[in-house]
Amino acid sequence: MFDIDRFAADCRAALAERGSEAIREVVRRVVSDPAALIAALGEHNGPHADVLVRTPDLTILNAVWGQRQWTLPHNHHHRAIIGMYGGGEDNIFWRRLPEDEKGRVEAAGAASLRQGDVTVLGRDIIHSVTNPLDRVSYAIHVYDGDSSPLQEKAAGMPRPFAKCLTTPAWCPPPSVKRLRAGKDARRRVTLSLGNTCRRCTP
């Protein structure tokens, strides 16, 4: 049975240790029992997020991605531990263009997470997320601080990080657009890594 107070205590103890293996194992242990998490946190048919814990030293989020949902590139400004307990998500990692005064970004890598997988993102990591599936995906997010972007009203999801600097609108990268179109998401992420938004490219 999932106990949020015990999980929070385990997270705090693990985050106090050097390195990330301890916190990775704490989250891995919890997401290894998806039935217990869904029983405790609920089953959903669409995008949803609950902030389970929010203190100056720890934020725990239950994130439910809608089918084919995606985000723009963003940075949590905290170490982020993401554990999937249902479905999956595809991440594109971004880096700032060197010496670009406008702070624009380019794609730099990718990773796919599926049920049971856990990853740790450093404080400076910029990423965008896509649920490539035609069903919802479930994840537990743990941040080693007060993750203020979770105050956003859009299902608690992070605010966009990279704004299209040549138009007033937010500009989804073409690689993300491409992810929404078909089934072989992992292959398409790899093929699209060299692309950046033409409107955002110098």
C-alpha positions as CSV (number, residue, x, y, z in Angstrom):
1,M,0.0,0.0,0.0
2,F,1.3,3.4,-1.0
3,D,1.9,5.8,2.0
4,I,2.8,9.3,0.9
5,D,4.2,10.3,4.3
6,R,6.6,7.3,4.3
7,F,7.5,7.9,0.7
8,A,8.3,11.6,1.4
9,A,10.5,10.6,4.4
10,D,12.3,8.0,2.3
11,C,12.9,10.6,-0.5
12,R,14.3,13.1,2.0
13,A,16.7,10.5,3.4
14,A,17.8,9.5,-0.1
15,L,18.3,13.0,-1.3
16,A,20.6,13.7,1.6
17,E,23.0,11.1,0.3
18,R,25.7,11.9,-2.2
19,G,24.9,10.9,-5.8
20,S,21.5,9.8,-7.2
21,E,21.4,6.1,-6.8
22,A,19.6,6.1,-3.4
23,I,16.8,8.4,-4.6
24,R,16.5,6.5,-7.9
25,E,16.0,3.2,-5.9
26,V,13.4,4.8,-3.6
27,V,11.3,5.9,-6.7
28,R,12.0,2.7,-8.5
29,R,10.6,0.7,-5.5
30,V,7.4,2.7,-5.5
31,V,6.7,2.6,-9.2
32,S,7.3,-1.1,-9.3
33,D,3.8,-1.5,-7.8
34,P,1.5,0.5,-10.1
35,A,-1.6,-1.1,-8.8
36,A,-0.9,0.3,-5.3
37,L,-0.2,3.8,-6.7
38,I,-3.4,3.9,-8.7
39,A,-5.4,2.6,-5.8
40,A,-4.0,5.4,-3.6
41,L,-3.9,8.2,-6.2
42,G,-6.8,7.4,-8.5
43,E,-7.3,6.3,-12.1
44,H,-7.7,9.0,-14.8
45,N,-8.8,9.2,-18.4
46,G,-7.1,12.4,-19.3
47,P,-4.4,14.9,-18.2
48,H,-4.2,15.4,-14.5
49,A,-1.7,16.4,-11.8
50,D,-1.7,16.4,-8.0
51,V,0.9,18.0,-5.9
52,L,1.3,15.4,-3.1
53,V,4.0,17.2,-1.2
54,R,5.3,20.7,-1.5
55,T,7.8,22.1,1.0
56,P,11.0,24.2,0.7
57,D,13.1,21.0,0.4
58,L,10.8,18.6,-1.5
59,T,8.1,18.5,-4.1
60,I,6.3,15.3,-5.1
61,L,3.9,15.4,-8.1
62,N,1.6,12.7,-9.4
63,A,1.5,13.5,-13.2
64,V,-0.9,11.9,-15.6
65,W,-0.1,12.6,-19.3
66,G,-3.0,12.7,-21.7
67,Q,-2.8,10.6,-24.9
68,R,-0.3,12.3,-27.3
69,Q,0.2,15.2,-24.9
70,W,3.4,17.1,-25.2
71,T,5.2,20.0,-23.6
72,L,7.6,22.7,-24.8
73,P,11.2,22.7,-23.6
74,H,11.5,23.7,-20.0
75,N,13.9,23.5,-17.0
76,H,12.6,22.5,-13.5
77,H,15.6,24.3,-11.8
78,H,15.8,21.4,-9.4
79,R,17.1,17.9,-9.6
80,A,14.1,15.9,-10.9
81,I,13.5,12.2,-10.4
82,I,10.9,10.8,-12.8
83,G,9.4,7.3,-12.3
84,M,6.9,5.9,-14.7
85,Y,4.2,3.6,-13.3
86,G,2.0,3.4,-16.4
87,G,2.4,4.0,-20.1
88,G,5.5,6.0,-21.1
89,E,7.0,9.3,-22.2
90,D,9.6,10.3,-24.7
91,N,12.0,13.1,-23.8
92,I,14.0,15.4,-26.0
93,F,16.9,17.1,-24.4
94,W,17.9,20.6,-25.4
95,R,21.0,22.9,-24.9
96,R,21.4,26.6,-25.3
97,L,22.9,27.7,-28.6
98,P,26.5,28.8,-27.8
99,E,26.9,32.6,-27.4
100,D,23.3,33.2,-28.5
101,E,22.2,36.4,-26.8
102,K,18.6,35.5,-27.1
103,G,19.0,32.2,-25.2
104,R,17.7,30.0,-27.9
105,V,18.0,26.2,-27.8
106,E,18.8,23.2,-30.0
107,A,18.0,19.5,-29.7
108,A,20.8,17.6,-28.1
109,G,19.6,14.1,-27.3
110,A,16.6,11.9,-26.4
111,A,15.4,9.2,-24.1
112,S,12.3,7.0,-23.8
113,L,10.8,6.0,-20.5
114,R,8.3,3.2,-20.1
115,Q,6.5,1.6,-17.1
116,G,9.0,0.9,-14.3
117,D,11.7,3.1,-15.7
118,V,13.3,5.9,-13.5
119,T,15.5,8.7,-14.6
120,V,17.3,11.6,-12.8
121,L,17.5,15.0,-14.4
122,G,20.1,17.5,-13.2
123,R,19.1,21.0,-12.2
124,D,20.3,22.5,-15.5
125,I,18.7,20.0,-17.8
126,I,16.3,21.4,-20.4
127,H,13.8,18.9,-21.8
128,S,10.5,18.5,-23.5
129,V,8.1,15.6,-23.0
130,T,5.7,13.7,-25.2
131,N,3.3,10.9,-24.3
132,P,3.6,8.9,-27.6
133,L,0.7,6.6,-26.7
134,D,-3.0,6.6,-27.4
135,R,-3.7,6.3,-23.7
136,V,-2.8,8.1,-20.6
137,S,0.6,7.7,-18.9
138,Y,1.4,7.9,-15.2
139,A,4.5,9.2,-13.5
140,I,5.7,10.2,-10.1
141,H,7.9,13.3,-10.1
142,V,10.2,14.1,-7.2
143,Y,12.1,17.5,-7.0
144,D,14.7,18.4,-4.4
145,G,13.1,21.7,-3.6
146,D,10.0,23.8,-4.0
147,S,9.2,23.5,-7.7
148,S,7.4,26.8,-8.2
149,P,6.3,26.1,-11.8
150,L,3.8,23.6,-10.4
151,Q,1.7,26.6,-9.5
152,E,0.6,26.8,-13.1
153,K,-3.0,26.0,-13.8
154,A,-2.5,23.9,-16.8
155,A,-2.9,20.5,-15.1
156,G,0.1,21.4,-12.9
157,M,2.5,20.9,-15.8
158,P,5.7,22.9,-16.1
159,R,5.8,26.3,-17.8
160,P,7.4,26.4,-21.2
161,F,11.1,27.2,-21.1
162,A,12.0,28.1,-24.7
163,K,9.9,30.8,-26.4
164,C,9.9,31.3,-30.1
165,L,11.8,34.6,-30.3
166,T,10.6,35.6,-33.8
167,T,6.9,35.4,-33.2
168,P,4.6,36.2,-30.3
169,A,3.3,32.6,-30.1
170,W,4.8,29.6,-28.4
171,C,6.4,27.5,-31.1
172,P,6.4,23.7,-30.7
173,P,9.6,22.3,-32.2
174,P,9.0,20.3,-35.4
175,S,10.5,17.2,-33.7
176,V,7.6,17.4,-31.1
177,K,5.0,17.9,-33.9
178,R,6.5,14.9,-35.7
179,L,6.1,12.8,-32.5
180,R,2.4,13.4,-32.4
181,A,1.8,12.0,-35.9
182,G,2.6,8.3,-35.7
183,K,3.4,5.2,-33.7
184,D,7.1,4.6,-33.9
185,A,8.0,7.5,-31.5
186,R,11.4,6.2,-30.4
187,R,12.7,6.1,-34.0
188,R,11.2,9.5,-34.9
189,V,12.9,11.1,-31.9
190,T,16.3,9.9,-33.1
191,L,15.6,11.0,-36.7
192,S,14.4,14.5,-35.7
193,L,17.2,15.4,-33.3
194,G,19.0,17.6,-35.8
195,N,15.9,19.7,-36.4
196,T,15.1,23.0,-34.7
197,C,12.2,25.3,-35.4
198,R,12.9,27.2,-38.6
199,R,11.3,30.3,-37.1
200,C,13.7,30.0,-34.1
201,T,16.8,29.2,-36.1
202,P,19.2,32.1,-36.8
